[in-house]
Amino acid sequence: MRIRSLLYVPVSSERFLAKAHQRGADAIILDLEDAVVPAKKDAARARLGEAVAMARRGGATIFVRVNAEPDRIQLDAEAACRAGADGLLVPKARGARTIAALADFLDGIERTISRKAMSLVPMIEDPGAVLDARAIAIASPRVFALVTGGEDLVTALGAEPTPEVLRFPKLMVHIAAKAAGIRSFGLLRTVADYNDLEGIETSAREARRHGFDGASCVHPAVVPILNRAFSPTPAELDHARALVVAADAAQAAGYGAFEFEGRMVDEPVVQRARELIEKA
């Protein structure tokens, strides 16, 4: 599945839920955690069946962000599983054991109701988890992607959520995800400042250059920016297609490396071009 944009939608908000499927996001994150006040968390969980069906109307992939507390995580996960969500965002994922235990728990639920396996997206939100990100990424075959929770991370660091502070740990988590062969979502900045649309677009294009696959957002105005920034431009596609044609011709002529538009090209360059075409 191709996911460039992931839009957070609080399950407790009827107004936001009603329009979620119209926003053009590749994935919708139905939020049971930070966007829902404690007094409404049980009620939000109880309406997940309705919420998943509403959010899926536009064809988006549906994730549910569960609560991390021991007395809530399994209840939220089971409700999301039974509601038909495609996956879970797991906040405050501090180690591989948490992810493995949640995967084992889901195994039992899925066998009971005969449904396909849910994906897991651990959220890396404290310094220890940043250092253990690769172990978290390979904790279960269910792990689909990693994402860094910037606001929680800088709070744990006693820092400020500036791009300069967030850049290094977010790149560490990104590299851990790619080393594990899974997706990496995020921008090298906080997602909280959603009014800075120009800055978000610049950051999204930078993230794509680093190999991030997409990013989450908290406001629907950001969705088209992410979809655009994490998609190849027509010029990039034309260049990639022409390069692949030239590569095929060079290979047929017995050349492993060749010149294309004034640059030497070998297999890694051709592979990137083919992957760009596949993403489109």
N, C-alpha and C positions, 0 to 999 in steps of 0.2 A: 504494500500500500504506500502511496505517496502522501506524505504529510508535510506541508510547508507552514501551515498556520494551525494553532490550537487555541481556541477561545474559551476562557473560563466563564462559566455561567453558574450563579448560585442556585442550588436546587430550591431554596426557600423563596425565590422571587418568581412569582407567576408572570410578571411583566417581561422579565428577561427570558424566561423559558419559552414564552409564547412566540418570540421572534428569533430564537437562537438558530433555527434551521434556515433562516433567510439571510444570514450574515455572510455566507460564502466561505466559511472556515472548513478546512479539510478535516479537522477534528474538533469536537466539542468536549470540554472537560466539565462535567457536572460536579460542582464543588460542594462537598459536605464538611469541609474543614474551615479554613479561615474566613470564608465569605458567609458562614452561617453562625449566628450567635448561639451560645451553649443551650439556651432555653428552647431553641427550635431544631436542634440537631436530630432528635428522635423523630420528629414529624417529617423532617427533610428526608431521612432514610426511608421512612414508610411510604413516601411518594415516589421512590426511584422508578418503579415500574412505569408509572405515567410519564415521568420526566424523560426516561430513556426513549420511549416511544415518540414523544413530542420532539425531542432534539434530533432524532434520526430521520425525520421526514425529508430533509434535504439531501440525504445520502451520506452524511458525515460519519466518520469513525467516532465512537462514543467511549470516552474514558470517564471514570469516576475517581475524584480525589477523595480518598477515605481519611478518617481521623487516625492519628498515630497512637493514641492512648490505648493501653491493653484492653480496657473494658469496652472499646468501641471498634477497634480495627477489624475484628472478625465479624462482628455484626454488620458493619458497613460493607465488608467484602462479600459476605454471603448475599446481602440484599442486592448488591450490584450484579453479582453473578446470576442470581435468579431473575433479575430484571432484564438480562440480555445485553449488558454493557460489553464492549469489546475488550476493555482492559481497565487497569487500576493505576492511578498515580499514587505512589506510596511515599508520603511525606516523612521527613526526618529519618530516612533510612540510614542507620548508623553502622550496619554491618551485614555480612552475607547471611548470618543465621536468621535474621528477621525475614529476609526475602525468601530463603529456603523454607522456613516454617510456614509462611503465607502461601507459598506454592503447594506445599503438602496439604494444607487446609483446603485449598481450592480443588485439589484433586478429588477429594471426597465429595464435595458439593457437586462438581461437574459429573461425576459418575452417577450420582443420584438422579440428576435431571437430564442426563444424556445431551450435553451441550459441548461445543468445542472449547478448547483451553483458552483462558483469558491471558492477555499480555500484562506484563508488569513494567511500570516505569518508575524506578526508584528516584526519589528526589534527594539530592546531596545537599545538606543544609547545615553542616557543622564541620569544623576543621578536621576532626578524626575521619569523617566519612570521605572528605576530599582525598586524604592519604590512602584510604582503603577502597577507592572508587573502582579499581579494576577487579578486586575480589567481589564487590557487590555486583558488578556487571556480569560476572560469570557464575553467580550464585544459583541460577536456575535457567533452563532453556526458555522459560517464559519471559525473561528480561528482554524487552523490545528496544529500550532506549534509556539513556540517562539524561537528567536535567538538573541543573544547579539552582537551588532556591537562594537567590542573591540576598534578599532582605534578611532572612534568618541567618545566613552565613555571616554577613557583616556584623549582625548583632552579637553572634557568638565570638567574633573576633574583636569586638569592642571598637569596630571601625565605622567608616562612613560608606554608603553605597555609591561610590564614584566609579566610573569606568576604569580608572587606574587601579583601584583596590580590587575590583572584581575580575579584571582581565586574567591574571595569573591563575587563580583557583578554577575559574571557569574553563580555561584552556587545559588544565590538568585533568578535569573531569571529562572534557571532550576527547582528549587523547586516550583516556582509559576506555571510553565507549568504543572508539574506533579500533583500539587494540583487541577488544572483545568481539568485533564484527557486528556491532549493533548501532542503532541510530543515536544521534546526538542532537538535542534540541536546546536552543538558547541564543541569547545575544550577549555580547561582552559589556553589558550594562544592566541596570535594573529595569524591570518591566513596569514599575509603579508610575513612572513619569509618562503617562500615556498621551499627554497633550503635546509632547515634543515630537510631532510626526516627522519632521525633517530629520531630526537626530536619530529617530528609530529607523528610518529608511537607510541612512548612512551606516548605522550599526548592523542592520540586517545584511546589507551587501558585504560588509566586512566579515560577518559571521559566515556567510556563504563562501567567501574566499578561503576561510580557514577549514571549510569542509562540514560545517554544521548543516543539518538537513532541514531545519525549520525552527520555529520559535513559538512560544506561547504569548498571549496577550490578554489584557483584562478589559479591553474596550473594543467594540466592533469596528470602530474607525481604523484600527490598526490592521485588521484582517487583510484588506486588499494590498496594503503595503508589504506585508509578509509574503503573500502569494506572488506578488510581482518580484520582490527581491530574491526569493529562493527559487525562481524559475529562470531558465536560460533565456537570454534575449534572442530575437530573430537573427541578429548579426552573429552571436555566439554559435547558434545552431548552424548557420550557413558555413561558418568557418570550420566547425567540427565535421560536418558532412563532407566538405571538400577535402579536408585532411584525411578522412577515412578512405575516400576514393583514391587519393594519392598513395596512401599506405598500401591499399590492396594492389595497386599497380606496381609499386616498388617491390612488394613481396613476390608477385608473379614474375618479376624480372630478376629475382634472386638477391634483392638488397634488404638487409636488416635495418639499416638506417638510411635516411634520404633527406634531401633539402626540400623545405616547403616554405614559401614566402620569406626566403632569406634566412631561415633558421634550420638548424640540424634537428631532425625528428627521429626518435627511436621508440621502442615499444611502450614505455610508460606514458609518453605523450599521446600515442595512439589510443591506449587504454582509457585515458581521461576523456578523449574525444568520444569514444564509443559510449562511455558511461553517461556523458552529458546528453547524448542523443536518446539513450534509454530513459533518462529522467524526464525528458520532454514528452 
